[in-house]
Amino acid sequence: QLDADSEYISEGSLILETPDTISHVYLFLFRDMILFAESQKEKKGIISKSITQLFNLKTYRFQLRQCIKTDDIRLVDDHTHNENEFVLQTKNMKTYLLRAPTTSSRSSWVHSITQLIPPPPSSSSSSSSSSSS
């Protein structure tokens, strides 16, 4: 649930690829969640359309499609064929292949998400250290 304490991190338009579809999504990244939304065309009356055009204003309306807690996702080191892509996977193994418009945009998304998600559980004990000199 989005509330006043949810810290905004980033937002942007990406392509989401699933086994069934390819669609444009708008991601909102908060410290504790990622929101997947779709842009909705807003119907305007003649007056509001004229004012919008006169002042060159852009208005956006989004339809929320999915909300995932950052605690419930991980970045998958997937070897995609496109350097602009990255993969998110939820705890219940749902996979999201996301494509950014540029490699720098991809890097920025991956960096931001990596900072937010908890580190994976380590499979080996980190307390073992060499005692010989």
N, C-alpha and C positions, 0 to 999 in steps of 0.2 A: 504494500500500500504506500502510495506516494504521500508524504506529509511535509510539513514545513521544515523538518529536520533533515530531509533528504538533500544531500549536497550534490549540486549539478557539476558534472565534469566536462561533458562534450556532447555534441550532436552532429548528425550528418546523414546524407543520403547514401545508401549502399544497395547493392543487388543481393538478394537472398535466393539461393538455389537450393531446392529440395528435390527429392527423386521425382516429384510430380510436376513442379512448376518452377518458373523463374520469375521473380517479381521485384519491383522497386520497394524498398522499405526505408523508413526514416528511423534511425536509432537515436534514442536519448540515453546517455550514459550518466548514471548517478552513482555515488559512492556505494550504495547498497543494492542497486538494481539496474537492469538494462530493459528499456521499453522499446518494443518493436511497434511501429505505427505506420499507417498508410496515409498519404496525403489525400485529402478530400477536396474536390472542386466545390467552391462555395458559390451558391446562387446569389446574385446581387440584384437589387433593384436598380433602376436607371439612375437615381440620384447617387447612391453609394458607389456605383460603377464610375460615374463621372468624376466624383471627388477622388476616388482611388487613382484614376488615370491623370487627373489634374496635378496631383501632388506626387505622382509616381510612387505610390505606396504599394507594398505587397502584403497581402494578408494570407495567412495559412491556417488551415483547419486540419486536424489529424484525427484519425480513428485508431484507437489503441487496439492492437492485435494480440500482443503477448507481453507479459512482464516476467522477467526471470531474476531472481536474487543472485547477486554476484557470488554469494557463498555456495550456490548450486551449480556453478559453471566452471569449466576449465578450458584453456586454449589447447587445442590438439596440434601436436607437431605433425601436421599432415603434409605430405609432399604433393601439393596441388600443382597443376600444370600452368598456373597463372601466378605471377609474382605479386599481383594485387589482391590475392585471396588469403583468407584466414578462416579457421574452423573453430567454432565454439561447440562444446558438448555439455549437456546437462548431466546431473547425477543419474537420471533415469535413461541415459544413453541417447537422448534425442540430439541430433547433430544439425548444426546450422553452418552452411558454407556461405560466407559473406565475401563480396567482391567490392573493393574500394575503387574509386575512379583513378587513383594514381598510386604508385609504390610508396611515396612519402605519406600519403593519406593512410595507407595500410599500416605503415610503420607507426604512425601516430596512434591509430586505434589499438594496435597490438600493445604498444607501450602503456597506454592508459589503462587498458583492461588488465594487463599483467600486474600493474601497481595495485589493483583493487581486489583481485581474486586471491584467496588463500593459497599458500604454497601446497603442492601435492604432498601427501604423506611420504616420508622417506622410507625406502625399502630396506636400507641398511642402517645400522646403528652408527650415529655420528660420534659416539663417545669413545670409539676405539682409536687410539693414537699410538704412534710408535714410541716405545720407551727406551730404545737403544740410541746411544750417541755416537 
